[in-house]
Amino acid sequence: MDEEERQYHENFMREAIKMAELALSSDETPVGCVFVKDGEIIGRGMNETNKTLNGTRHAEFVALIQILSKYPISILQSTDLYVTVEPCVMCASALRQYGIRAVYFGCWNDRFGGTGGVLNIHEDPSIDKPYPVHGGIFREEAINLLRRFYVQENSKAPEPHSKKTRELKLLESSV
Amino acid sequence: MTASQTAQHGIFHGHVDAQKLGVTPKKGRLVPLRTRDEIRAATELLDAYVVEVPAVFASAVLNVIRIAIPNIRDVNIQHLRRVVHLSFLPEHLQQTFIASAQTWPSPEHPDGEARASDPNPTEIRYLLVSPASLIASQDLVAALAREPPFSIANIVPHVITIPVPALAPTSAEEAQQWSEKYWSISYKNTNPYGPHPSLLERNQAGIEPYAGTWLALAKVAGGQMSGRGIGANVGCAIVHKERKEHRVIAVAGDARWRGTGDSKPCREEPGNVMAHAAMRAIGMVARKRVRLEQSLDELTSDAAGQIACDVPLSPVENSFFSVDNLPSTGYLCLDLDIYLTHEPCVMCSMAILHSRFRRCVFENAVKATGGLMTSKESPSVENGLGYGIFWRPAELNWKFLAWHWENE
């Protein structure tokens, strides 16, 4: 990947990160994405599972809903996805069925990643055309966003009693 | 309460009256899906050493083995019986061993005096030594030859290598089959590679009498969409069952051909993937939960409703979407069951897993796209994709019970 190409991809990943930051400020898991056709962003999405109480409303689906309300399904065959976290198994399959051209992502998802993290839905045997994936673009930023979310969540949770006890014991033993 | 009111409330106590639902229950039975690990356990073999010994020396030889192969402690071969009488071995092994039987001299008992309870001194046993990977054959022969009974009888240990199942069986039937094919197998009523047999049995007994009804309802949902040309003939029903109470939370048919935006129905592949029946039904459950939590009378139609089609589009969908029968304390689709006319695709299978469903039943397996079935064959569009996305606890963060429905 030459310098110009790298900047092209990083430019769109920055836009995906902006969506993830928006998710973080809305108490959603900070994952964001943009879909790009001919160098233009045609859809943006962030995770909305908390707002919708729908565990399938991942950033990719939110953006796809936006795109398909304006464009025909076939546009996806000449469209690339930039997403801060590797698509999950569900999204990876949806993208393959829709015929996405390529997927660029930030960090891997070792809990349910579908494009290399856990499974390889993008290239396994299938009736649908495989697509190339490129991971690791602004990987650290993507991970930091997730870390900020989990810290934020923990600070809201009431501190369990057992933890207090454990801290006290540690103090005593350190003297 | 009239028949239609009962159906409209989507709640049944005790008896589920299929007539009131306007369906004829399917007749058939549930067949549990095999997990990927179960398939692996059922097909993975390893080579193991077997040696012939006089019965009275069996435990002495086991001690020699423990010393000669110290890392035998690290391998789990508890499913393989260690000391076996000829009559409990598979036919082909019996013939091999009879042909190669050694002549043992009238033995001296390892502890000196023989006791009345001792096996007949001329009795022979076949001892499973260890996986062949742990020690070279000639080293094993040398280690055994140095100790009784081989040393005192001046007999060269006759060690042979046989294939045996590498992992424990997951059912009594499997243990029986393996015992007839490979080596004497012990079965404990447990399953490290899938749901515990008693848990599976209990759940199956609880839902089997009603599954045919819910599958018939799923078919109606699919038919009402495909009949109007806006979807494939695929449908699903989401049910909450607690003891004797059944609540139909949502039903949905496929809407992939409905068209998006302002476009008209369109049969061009792949259609609108997110409008598969399972995705739509999951979306309807979410909308019902939002409606319940925010005490809304109605949900305004939005872009998501138009494109994701997670709002009712047919009479049967509407009859269950319109009632607030969702238990109010729930989270996503936790504790709910989903019944589908077809095996869900990879996307829908993972959506079911993300949504924390409890149980899943489908009627028609779909090799080219299905995400739940597993197979001994290597994955392909023809053999099936083999993902088993219902029970992969080491990799995915949720698991659920899944059955294939076999029609009578």
Interface residues (C-beta under 8 A of the other chain):
Chain A: T52 L53 N54 G55 T56 R57 F61 L64 I65 Q66 L68 S69 K70 Y71 P72 I73 S74 C88 V89 M90 C91 S93 A94 Q97 Y98 G99 R111 F112 G114 V118 L119 I121 D124 P125 S126 I127 D128
Chain B: T260 G261 S263 E268 P270 G271 N272 V273 M274 M279 I282 G283 A286 R287 R289 V290 E293 A303 A304 Q306 I307 A308 D310 L332 C333 C345 V346 M347 C348 M350 A351 H354 S355 R356 A368 T369 G371 P379 S380 V381 L385 Y387 I389 E395 L396 N397
